[in-house]
């Protein structure tokens, strides 16, 4: 059963300046995300943007927005085939548990100007 859904879109150019601001990166992104993004060089801003959109979409799926969430505790990762998934820590993990959701489904996409993410939260029927 779907317990929540969220979607967010962001302008990629907003993240170009973030690439040179290490303090800002570590405020909003998990260290694993930063390492992965910085290896990309070309496409780094798109990768940051889509990850940020996913964090926003996760908050919307919870129904709380980002209130009470530390964004760097929401880490957008990829499995060995490239499929994205969320790894949660601290307050983000607690918020998911409190919501009752057991699974997180995410979809990410970006073009030159925009990045979009969708998050669906699911739990088994009772």
NORJO-V650864 format. One line per field, one symbol per residue. phi: phi as a letter, one per 30 degrees, with the letter a starting at -180 (. if undefined). burial: + if it has 16 or more other ideal C-beta (glycine too) atoms within 10 Angstrom, else -. A space follows every 10 residues. Layout:
phi->???
burial->???
//
This chain:
phi->.dcabbbbbb ddddcedddc ceddeddcbd edddeddddd hdjddddddd ddeddddddd ddicideicc eddccdcbdd cjddacccbh dddddddddi dcbbcbbbaa becbbbbbbb cbbddc
burial->--++-+++++ -+--+--+-- ----+--+++ --++-++--- ---+++++++ ++++++++++ ++------+- ++++++---- ---+-+-+-- -+--++--+- +--+-+-+-+ ---+++++++ +-----
//
